[in-house]
Structures are given as C-alpha cells and as structure tokens.
Amino acid sequence: MSLSVPCFLLQGPKVRLMMMQEQKAAVFIQAWWRGTLVRRTLLHAALRVWIIQRWWKQKLVKLQEKRRRTSLEFYARQEWAAVKLQSWFRMWCIRLRYCRLLHAVRIIQVYWRWHSCHTRGFIQGHYDLKENQLNLQLEISLGSQACRVQQCIALPIKE
C-alpha cells in the first residue's frame, strides 16, 4: 500500500512557499481570466439587449406613425365629406332661391309683356314653309288699331 503525497510537501519550506505562491498566482490569473470572460459575455449580452430594444423601439415608432397617419387620413376624409355635404346644402339653398327668383322674374315678364302689348303695340304672326313657297301671316297691333298682313312668297328653286 502506497500513499500518494503531494511533491511539494516532501520538499523544503522555501520550495513549498514558492509553489504555494505560484499556485496562488495561477488561481489569481484563472480568476482574472474567468472574470474577463464573464464581463465579455455580459457585454455581448448587453449589446444584444440594446440591439433588440432599438429594434423594438423602431417598430413601435413605425406602428405609432402608421396609426397617426391612418387617423389623420380618416379625419381628412371626414372633413372632406363634411365640406362636400355643406357645399351641396349651400348649392341646394342657392338653387332653390334662384328658382324662386326665376319664377318671380317670369311672372313679372308676363305682366310686363301684357302691359307693353296693350299700351305700345306688338307684332304677332307665324309662317309656313313649303316646298317652293313661304306663307307668312302677320298681325301688327298699335293700341286699338290692328293691321293684318297675309302674303305668299314664291321661293326660287335651282334645278
């Protein structure tokens, strides 16, 4: 049966002290290296988190912009529809007023023409155009006097 004993225990105290210092230095270097690896891993993770957050913020900004644009277009369409409806209503009111005025003007014209006809005189007549002649009948009124003219005019026909 053999016992395994570390070699530094078999050597002198100076060698043991030096080996323990080397071991402590190795442990220190390993701890430093592990810490560096952990810090590097944390830095990479933080960068990935930052990239994902930037991407998500851009997506949110685009989504908000799309919603804002959609609501603005909806508002613009509603405003346009309201303006169109108001213009149609104004047009209807003006057209109704115009028709009433036109009716009043026609009534005034009828009475004016009747008055003008009875006070000043007028010319009234009709004509009939046939193949080679024009039949013309005119009645000229001047107050209480009337003159009737009836004439048949031959039309020259080129053959």
C-alpha positions in Angstrom: 0.0 0.0 0.0 1.4 3.3 -1.0 0.2 6.7 0.0 0.4 9.5 -2.5 1.6 12.6 -1.1 2.0 15.9 -3.0 5.5 16.5 -4.0 5.7 20.0 -2.5 5.2 18.5 0.9 8.3 16.4 0.5 10.5 19.4 -0.4 11.9 22.1 1.7 10.0 25.1 3.1 11.3 27.6 0.5 10.2 25.4 -2.3 6.9 24.9 -0.7 6.4 28.6 -0.2 7.3 29.3 -3.8 5.0 26.6 -5.1 2.2 28.0 -2.9 2.8 31.5 -4.3 2.8 30.1 -7.9 -0.5 28.3 -7.1 -2.0 31.5 -5.7 -0.8 33.4 -8.8 -2.3 30.7 -11.0 -5.6 30.9 -9.1 -5.5 34.7 -9.4 -4.8 34.5 -13.2 -7.6 32.0 -13.6 -10.0 34.1 -11.6 -9.0 37.2 -13.6 -9.5 35.3 -16.9 -12.9 33.9 -15.8 -13.9 37.4 -14.8 -12.8 38.8 -18.2 -14.8 36.1 -19.9 -17.8 36.8 -17.7 -17.5 40.6 -18.4 -17.2 39.9 -22.1 -20.2 37.6 -22.1 -22.2 40.3 -20.1 -21.0 43.0 -22.5 -22.2 40.9 -25.5 -25.5 40.2 -23.7 -25.9 43.9 -23.0 -25.2 44.7 -26.7 -27.7 42.2 -27.8 -30.3 43.6 -25.4 -29.6 47.1 -26.7 -29.9 46.0 -30.3 -33.3 44.2 -29.5 -34.5 47.3 -27.6 -33.6 49.6 -30.5 -35.3 47.3 -33.0 -38.4 47.2 -30.8 -38.5 51.0 -30.3 -38.2 51.4 -34.1 -41.1 49.0 -34.6 -43.2 51.0 -32.0 -42.3 54.3 -33.7 -43.4 52.9 -37.1 -46.6 51.5 -35.6 -47.4 54.8 -34.0 -46.6 56.7 -37.2 -48.9 54.3 -39.1 -51.7 54.8 -36.6 -51.2 58.5 -36.7 -51.3 58.6 -40.5 -54.4 56.4 -40.5 -56.2 58.6 -38.1 -55.1 61.7 -40.0 -56.4 60.2 -43.2 -59.7 59.3 -41.5 -60.0 62.8 -40.1 -59.2 64.3 -43.6 -61.9 62.1 -45.2 -64.4 63.1 -42.6 -63.6 66.8 -43.0 -63.8 66.5 -46.8 -67.2 64.7 -46.5 -68.4 67.5 -44.2 -67.2 70.2 -46.6 -68.8 68.4 -49.5 -72.1 68.0 -47.7 -72.1 71.7 -46.7 -71.4 72.7 -50.3 -74.3 70.5 -51.5 -76.6 72.1 -48.9 -75.5 75.6 -49.9 -75.9 74.7 -53.6 -79.4 73.4 -52.9 -80.4 76.6 -50.9 -79.0 78.8 -53.7 -80.7 76.8 -56.4 -84.0 77.0 -54.5 -83.6 80.7 -54.2 -82.6 81.0 -57.8 -85.7 79.0 -58.9 -87.9 81.3 -56.8 -86.3 84.4 -58.3 -86.7 82.9 -61.8 -90.3 82.2 -61.2 -90.8 85.8 -59.9 -89.0 87.2 -62.9 -91.2 85.1 -65.3 -94.3 86.4 -63.6 -93.0 90.0 -63.8 -92.1 89.5 -67.5 -95.6 88.1 -68.3 -97.2 91.1 -66.7 -94.8 93.5 -68.3 -95.3 92.0 -71.8 -99.1 92.1 -71.4 -98.8 95.7 -70.3 -96.4 96.5 -73.1 -98.5 94.8 -75.6 -101.6 96.7 -74.6 -100.0 100.1 -74.4 -97.4 100.2 -77.2 -98.5 97.6 -79.7 -96.9 94.4 -80.9 -96.2 92.3 -83.9 -97.5 88.7 -83.9 -97.5 86.1 -86.6 -96.5 82.8 -87.9 -95.1 81.4 -91.1 -95.4 78.1 -93.0 -92.5 77.0 -95.3 -93.4 74.6 -98.0 -91.5 73.2 -101.0 -91.3 76.3 -103.1 -93.2 79.0 -101.2 -93.3 80.8 -97.9 -96.8 81.6 -96.4 -96.5 84.5 -94.0 -99.3 85.9 -91.7 -98.6 88.9 -89.5 -100.8 90.9 -87.2 -99.5 94.3 -86.1 -101.3 96.0 -83.2 -100.8 99.5 -82.3 -103.1 100.3 -79.3 -106.7 99.9 -80.6 -105.7 99.7 -84.3 -104.7 96.4 -85.9 -103.3 95.6 -89.3 -103.3 92.1 -90.7 -100.9 91.0 -93.5 -101.1 87.7 -95.3 -98.6 87.0 -98.0 -97.4 84.0 -100.0 -93.9 84.4 -101.4 -92.6 82.0 -104.1 -89.1 80.7 -103.4 -86.7 80.3 -106.4 -85.6 76.7 -106.7 -82.4 75.8 -108.6 -82.6 72.6 -110.6 
